[in-house]
Amino acid sequence: MPVPLRVIVLEDVPADAEIMVRELRRAGFDPAWQRVETESEYLYHLDPPPELILADYYLPNFDAPRALRKLHESGLDIPFIIVSGSIGEETAVSAMREGADDYLLKDRLTRLGPAVAQALERKRLREEKRRIAESLAERTRLAVLGADVGAALINGKDLREMLRFCAESMVRNLDAAFARIWTLHQEEGMLELQASAGIYTHLDGPHSRIPVGKLKIGSIALEHEPRLTHDVYNDPQIQDKEWARRKGLVAFAGYPLLVGDRLVGVLAMFARKLLPPATLGAMASVVNQIALGIEREWSKQKLAESERRFHTLAQISPVGIFRSNGKGELIYVNERWCEISGLDPGGPFETGWTRSVHPDDRARITELWRGAVAGGFEFHAECRFQRPDGVVTWVLGQAAKETDANGNVAGYVGTITDITGGKEVEKKLREAKEAAEAANRAKSEFLANMSHELRTPMSAVIGMTELALDTQLTDGQRECLELARASGISLIGLINDILDFSKIETGKLRLDPVPFSFRKSLSETVKPLAQRADNKDLQFDWEVSPEVPEALVGDDSRLRQVYVNLIDNAIKFTEKGSVGVKVESRSMENQQALLHFAVKDTGIGIPVESHHRIFEAFIQADGSSTRKYGGTGLGLAIASELVKKMGGEIWVESEAGKGSTFHFTVLLHEQNVPVS
């Protein structure tokens, strides 16, 4: 059955367009097509995007290279095949380098069907790879978010610090513009800002206290219902539209923090991109964790209040309360204490209360209690109680000293609280954190294994391609095989980057120091790069200062990997001007040389605000660079780790449009000094 296919045919000769479409039908496609001749028509028919573009190279007022550039600028991934009556080999190769999927001559259109099928399959594989990578990254981020929030709820020293850690984790893992958390002051009916992270970190200002029912946040608190919008600018409840536009805000998610049906606060997050369903699902889980954390902190505060009001509230207190004399012997317990311990309310207790402590904890708790009484210290400990019927309960025991008129310790007043539920929550949080860490390790091991598995068949593909190139071939066959070989070599480079990055993540990357001749190694490595620069009409210079030693010991291959990456990037991102390399010796101490490398170019430059990000994995200063220049975003991350392992550091000096200078230092030994 014919495969439906939406096609733009960029062709000024109607008959030629008809021939292309006829060939598509012969190849098993059912094209719905539109012939266009001008740039305006072409751009108009890119919305909605077609599935294929066939373009004549030369048109009276438009040409295929410009159409290809416009496609790249739009950010669309659409197979683009050039079909021309006459096109030189150099022009065709240039078009392929600029992103065309294939090129065909009009007198050889029998290849059109297979070429289209291959281009569509390559697009499908790109989309599948992108989807898998995005899904893996999303799952990892959400797992880390859950673990971070769980750790914050356990480790925060107070409510405000706990919630600040949670807000910072949301910004970090969900790529939010900013996140805020309010808690409810129930008596005043007021939401009080406790944490703010992202582009706003202050806790004062007009939104520090919001009445329930007022503004968007107050409405969420009143209705006990979450709010979500993916069109912040047109949201009627966003009063300052200009602020939203200026900050680039796109999406908003707000949640009531509920324990059961009881409100304890509100959480809100603004983002500069749409929030996918997986993110919203993780947010719902995080919201529950934070609500329980606030509830737990409030419980601690209420416990402190109940201690101060002991004599009034003891009999109705929800926690176990006890009093002791100056010797630490219990003289009073309330009913709740007896319920938790399972001991007879009639006593006597004195020191017999230790019978309620689990045998495995008894010696430790007895020693802690005696030490507190002897030193006049406060008592704070967690342990297990075991009732006579065998039921085990986790309790938090706390006690403070009472003093007489002379300041002497007269006794202790304390509480025991059933924290069994909290312990179960802590256990689940720990398990979630361990699962996230295991997932991250599994990811790195998977990438390493896949890189190994991919490299072997790819090496075979390159080898067989080179063997085929040594045989008699037509020009077209040779060109295809050379393109396949170049693509394979490029893919091997990407696989090696992924393998190195996986080794770094798993701590398995090792240096292999050997004696080598520095200038000889640098010269042999730089020559092919200089040729690449010359092919782009770029001036290429390199210089080694006289004080740099010649005979050194170090991992020469890894050192070359660093400066080759920087020089390769300089050539790649420089369209005109020059690329220069300079090496000098910063210091010589104990027969060790600290070498300083500088790679300077006159290319596109890097915005100052992106300097701190470019050495992170999978990051480029501008996302469009990946589409235009290629690359995985791993090169600089790997280079940074290698430089650290060689005792140096790496940094960049650059401004957008003004070129870049990448610097790095490494510490190498002279050859007459033993290397450990």
N, C-alpha and C positions, 0 to 999 in steps of 0.2 A: 504494500500500500504506500503511495507517495507520501513523503515526509513534508509537512507544511513548513514553509520558510519565508520569513519577511525580509525583503531585500531592497536596498537602495542601489541603483545602477547610475553611477556618475559618468555619463556618456553623452557626447553631443551628436552622435550619429544614431538615429533611431534603429536603423537596420542592424547595426552592430549590437545594440542592446537586445534586440529580439534574438539574435544568434546566441548571446550569452544565456538568456533565459531558456532557449530551446535546449542548450547543453545541460542546464540544470535539470530540466524535466527528464532528459535521457538518463541522467544519473540517479533518478529516483526521487527527486524533490518536487514539491508542489509550490512554486514560488508565487507569493503575493508581492509584486514589485512595483517600484516607482522610479522612473527615469528622471534625473535632474541634471542641470547643466551649470547652474550658478551656485555661488557660495551661500547666498541667502536661502535658496531652495534646499540646499543640502542641510544647513543648520535647522531649518524648519522641520524637515522630515526625520531629524534625530530624536524627536519627541512625539510619540514614544519611541524608544530605541529599536532599530531593526535588529535582526539576527545576523545579517551579513551585509558587507559593503563591497561592491565590485566597482573599480574606478579605472577609467582611462588615464594614462599618465599625463597627457597634454590635452587641455581644453582651451578654447579661445580666451576665456576670462578666468580660468580656474585650473588647478592642477592637482594631481594625487598627493604630492608631498604636503601641500597646504591643507588639503582635506584630512590627511593623517594627523597633522599637528593640531588641527581643530578638534579632532576626535580625542586626542590625548588631553587637550585642555579641558574638555568636557568631563573627563574622568570616567568615560564609558569604556568597557572592555568588549569590543565588537570585532570579530574577524574581518580583516581588511586585505583584499586581494587585488593587486594591480593587473589589469588586462590592457595591453597596449599593442598597437600595430608595429611600432619600432621603438626599442629602448636599448641603450648601450649597457654592456655588462656592468660597468662601473656605476652607472646610474641605478641599475636594478639592485646591486649590492647595497648601495647607499640607502635605497628605500627600505630594504629588508632590515638594515641596521636601525633605521628610524622607527621600526615597529610593524612594517607590513608583514602579514602572515605568509604571503607568497606572491610571485609575479608570473604572468603567462603572456605569451605572444598570441595575438588574435588568430594567427594561422595554425595554432596548436591548441585549440580549445578542447580537444578530447581529454586533456588533463584537468579541465576545470572541475568536473565532478569529484574526482579523488582529492584534488587540492582543497575543495570546500569541505569535504568530509573530514579531512585531516585537521583543517583549521577549526572546525566546530568541536572536534574531539579534544584538541589542545585547550580550547576555551573551557570545555566541560571539566577537564582535569585541573585547570587553574582554579576554577570555582570550587571544585571539591577540596582541593588542597587548602584554599583560603577558608572554606567553611570549617574544615577539621581544625585548622590552626586557631581560628577564632573561637570555636567551641571549646577546645582544650584550654585556651587562655582564659575564657570566661569561667569555666568550671574551676580552674585553679584560683582565679581571683576571688570567686565567691567562697571557695573553701577557706582561703586565707582570711577573708573577711570574718567568717564565722569563728575561726580560731582566734583572730585578734580581738574580737569583741568578747569572746569567752575569757581570754587572758585579762582583758581590761576589767571585766566584772569581778575577777578574782583578786587581781593585784592592785587595783586602785586604792590609794590610802584613804580617800574620802569620796563622797558622791560627786563633787565637781571634777576631781581628777579622773575618776572612773568614766564619767560621761564625756570628758574631753578626749580621752583615749579612743572611745567609741566613735566620736565624730571625726577624728583624724583618720581612723581606719576606713571609714566610709568614703572620705575624700580620696584617700590613697588607692583603695581597691576598686571603687566604682567610678573613678574619674569624674567626680562631682566638682562643680564650681565651688560650692560651699554647703555645709551641713550644720544644723543647729538642733539643740535639744532643750526643751523647757520642762520644768516640773511644776506640778499644780500646788499652789498654796490654797488649800481647801477653805479655810476660814474666810479668806479675802476673795475667793473666786478669781484668782489671778494666776496667770502663767508666768513663771519666773525663768529667765534665760540662764542656763547653767553651763552650756558648752557651745562653742562656735569654732569651726575649722574651715580652712580654704581661703578664699579671698577676703573673708571677714573673720577676725579672731577676737574682736572686742566683745565684752559682755554688757556694755552700757549702750546708751542710745535709745531711739524711739521704740525699739522692739524688745527691750530688756524686760518689760512687764506688759503683758497683753491681757486685757479682761477676757474671760471666757465668753464666746459669742461675738467678739469683735475681730475684724480683719479676717484674713484667710485662716490664720493659725487658730484664732479663737473659735471660728466656725467648726473646724475639725474637732476641737475639744468639746464643743457643745453637742455636736451630732454623733460623736463616737464613730465616725466613718472616715476612711481614708479619702484623700483627694489626689487625683493624677491628671496632669495635662501635658500634652506634647506640643502645645502652641502657647507658650507663656506670653508672647507679645499680644495676643488677642484674648487672653484670659480676662474677663471683666473684673475679677477680684484682685488683679495686679494693678494697683493704682498708678505707679510710676512706669509708664510704658517706655519712656526714653531711657531710664535706668536699665530695664531689661534688654533693650536693643544694644545699649552701650557695652554691657557685660557679655553680650552674645548668648543669653540664656534661652534655652529651647524647651526644656522639660522641668516639671516640678512634681515631686512626690511628697505628700504629707501624711503622717499616720498618727492616730491617737495611741498613746501608750496605756494599755489596759491590763489589769490583773482581774480576770473574770470579766465583770461588766463595770469595774471601778476604774476611773481615770486617774492616772498618776502623772501624766505629762503628754507632750506632743513632740514628735520628731519630724523635721522637714529637711528636704534636700533639693537644691537646684542643680541642673546639669546643662552642659552646652551641646548635648546630643540626645537622641531619643533613648529611652530606657527600655531594653528588651525584656520579654517575659521572664527570662531566667533571673535577671537582676531584680525584678519586682518580687519574684518568689523568695529570693534570698533576703530581700529587705523585710518581708513579712516575718521571716524567721528571726532576723536580727531584732526587729521591733519587740517580739515576745521576750527575747533574752534581756534586752535593756529594761523593759518594764519590770521583769522579775528582779533585775539587779537594783533598780530604784526601790522596789518594794522591800528587798532585803536590807538596803541601807536605812530605809525608814524604820524597819523593824529594830535595827541596832539603836537608832536614836530613841525609839520608844522604850527600849529596854533600859537605856540610861536614865530616862525620865522616871520609869517605874522604880528604879533603885532609890532615887531622891525622894520619892513619895512612899517609901516602904510602909510606914506605919499605917497609912490611910488605905493603900491599895493592896496590901499583901493578900487578903483573903479572896479578892476577886481577880487577882493577877493571872494572866494566861501563861506565866512562866513559873517555874519552881523557885521559891524564895527560902533562904535559910539565914540563920544568925548563929554566931559562935561566940564563945567567951574568949578571953585573952590567950588561953592555952590552945585554941583551935578546936575545942570540943563543941559539937552542935547542941544548941539549946532551943532551937525553934526551926520547924519546917512547915511550909503551907501544904495544902492538899495537892496542888499541882506537883510539887516536889515528890510527894508520895506516889502520885499516878505515874510519873516518869520512872522512878526507881523501883516501884513495885513493893516498897517496904510498908509495914503497918504504920498508919498515922499515929498510933498510940505510943510508938517508940519503945524504950528509950534509944537515942541515937548516939550522942557523944562521939566516940570514935567508931562506933559500929556502922556508920554510914558507908564505910568503904566496902561493905558487903555488896552494895548495889553496883560497884564499878566492875566492869568486865575483868576477869582474871588476868588477861594479857596486858591490861592497862593499869592494874591496881598498884603495882609497885611504883611506877612512874608518877601517878597522880598523888599517891601518899607522900612521896618524897617532895614533889612540888609544893603541896599544901604545907607540909612541915617547914620547908624552907621559907615560904612566904610569911608564915606566922612567926618564925624565929627572927626574921629580919624586918618585920613590919612592912612587908611589901604588898602590893596589890596582887591578886591571884587571877590568872587568865589561862584557861587550858581547854582543849577539846579532848573528849574521851568517849568510850562506849559504856553505857549502862546495860546491865543484864538483869532483867527481872526474874523472880523465882520461877515464872512459867517459861523461861528461856527466851523471851522476846528481847532482841538487842536494839538499842536506840542510841544514836549519836547525840551527844549533848555538848553545849558550850557552857562551861562554868566560869563565872566571874565573881570576884569578891573584893570589897574595899574595906579598909580598916576604919573602925570607929575609935575616937580618942576621948579620954575623960577631960576634966577641967584643967588638969596639969599637963596635958599633951601626951599622956601615956596611952598605949594601945589597950583599949578596953575590950575589943572584940572585932569581929568581922560581920558584915552584912553582904549577902551575895545571892546570885540567881543561877539556875541552870535552865537552859533553853534547848528544846528539842530541835536539832538542826539536821535531822535525818534527810528531809527533803532537799535541803541545801547541799548536803554531801552528794546526793544522787545527781543533782545538777552539775556540781563540780566534776564529778566523774565523767558525765556525758561531755562536758566542755573539754576535759583533758583528752577523751577519746577522739573528739572532733579535731582537736589540734594535732594529735598523733596521726590521724587519718590524712590531714592536709599535708603534713610533712612527708608521710609515706607516698602520697600522690606526687609530690614534687620530685622525690627521689626516683620514683618509677618513671616519671616523664623524662628525666635526664638519662636514665639507663636505656629507656626506649629509644631516645634520639641517638645515643651512642651506638646501640645495636643496629638500628636502621641505617645509620651512616655507613657502618661496616658492610652491611648486607648490600646496600646500593652501590658501594664503590666497586665491588668485584665485577658485577655484570656491566657496569658503565665502562670500566677499564677494557673489558672484552669488546664492547661496542666500539670504543675509540680505536682499539687495535685492529679489529676487522675492517673498520672504515679506512684506516691507513693502508692496510693490505690492498683493499679494493682500489685505492687511489694510485697504487703502483701498477695497475693494469691499464689496458687500452680502454678509454672511455670517450663518450661524446662530451662536448662542452657542457651540455645541460646536466649530464650525469655527474661530471666532475664537480660542477658547481654545487649540486645538491649534496654530494658526499662531503665536500669541503665545509659546507654549512653545517651538516650533521656533526662533523668532527669538531668544529669550533663550538657548537652548542654543547657537545659532550664534555669538552674540556672545561667550558664554563660551569657546567653542572657539577663536574668533579670538584671544582673550586668551592662551589656552594656546599657540597657534601663535606669537604674538608673543614670548612668554617663551622658547620653544625657539629662535626665530630670534636673539633677543638673546644667549642663552647660547652659541649656535654662533658668533656673531660674536666674542664674548669669547674663546672657546677658540682661534679662528683668528687673533686679533689684529686683527680688522677693524672693531671697534666704535670709532667716532669721535664726538667731541663737536662740536657746532655752536653756538658762542657767538654770541648776538644780544642787542641791547638789549631790556630788558623791564621792566615795572612790577611790582615784587615783590608788593606787597600786593594789587594788582588780580588778578594771576595766582593768588595763593594763595586769595583770596576766591572767584573763579570756580570753582576746583577743589574747594574744601572744601564748597561749598553742597550739591551732590548727595550727598556723603558724609554731611553732617549730616542730610539727609533720610532716608538709610538708617538712621542711628542712631535718629532719631525713630520710624521704623517699628518698631524693636525696643524702643521705650520706654526708650532710653538717653539720658542727659544728655550733650550734646556741647558742648564749649567750645573756642575757639581764641583765641590771644593772640599779638600781635607787639609786642615791646618797642619803645619810641619811638626808641632809638638805631639800629635796623636801617635802613639806607638804602633809599629807595624805587626810585631809578633805578639798575639794575644791568645788568651784561653777563655772560651765561653761557648755557649750554644749558638754557633754561627747560623744554623738554619732558622732558628727562632728569631734571632736578631734580624736576619734578612726578611723574615715574614712581617716584622713590624714596619721596617722602612719601605719595603715594597708596597705594603698596603697604603701607606701615607702618600708615596709618590704616585701610585696608581690612581688614588682618589684625586690628587692634584691635577693629573692629566685629564681624568674623566670630567671634572667639574670646571675645566678651563677651556673656553672656546677660542680665546685669542690672548696674546701676550707671552708670558713666560712661566716656567717652573724651575725652581732652583733648590739645590740640596747643599747644605753646609754641615761639616762635622768638625768639632773642636774638642779639645781636652779641657775640662773644667778644673780638675785637680789630679795630682799624683801623690798618693800616700800609701806607704807600706807596699810598694810595687803593685798598687791597684790604680787603674785609670777610670775616672768618671768622665765618660764621653757624652757630649751634648750634640744631638742631631736637630737640625731645623729644616723643614720642608716648606718652602714658600711658593705661592702661586698667585696669579692675577685673576682667579676664577670668580664664581658667583658669590663667594663669601658666606658667612654664617651669622645670623642675628645674635646679638650679645645675649639675649635671654635664653638662647638654646645651647650656650656653651656647656652648661652643666649636664645636659641631657645626652649629648651626642656620643658619650662614652658608655652609655647604657645599652644593654642588648636589645635588638630589634628596633632601634631608634635611629631616625635620620632627622636632620634639622628641619626639613620640609617634606611632608608626606608625598608631595608630587615628585620629589627627586627619585623615589623608587620607581615610579612609572616611567620617568624620562631616562634615567641613567641606570636603573637596575640595582641589584644588590639586596642582601638580606638584612642589613643593619647590624651584622655581627662583627664586621671587620675591626672597627674601633674598640668594641668591647673586648675582643680577644687581644688586640694590641695592648690595651690598657693593662690587662691581667699579666701578659708576658713581660711588660716593662716592670711591673711591680715585682715579679719573680726575679728579674735581673737587677733588683736593688735600685730602681730609678722611679721616675714619675713622668707623666705625660700631660700636656695642656695645649690650649689653642689660643691664638690671638687673631681675631677676625671681626669684621663688620659686614653686614649684608651689602653685596655689590662692590666690595673693596678688596676682595681676595682674602686669603687665609695663610697663616704660618702655624704649622703644627710643630711643637717642640717635644722631645723626650730625652731622658738621660738613662744611661745604663752603666753599671759598675762591672768592669772586666779585669781579669788578672793578666799580668805579663807572663810570658811563657816560662821564664826561669823561676817562677814561684809555684810550689806544689798547690794543687787545688783540692780542697776537701770535698 
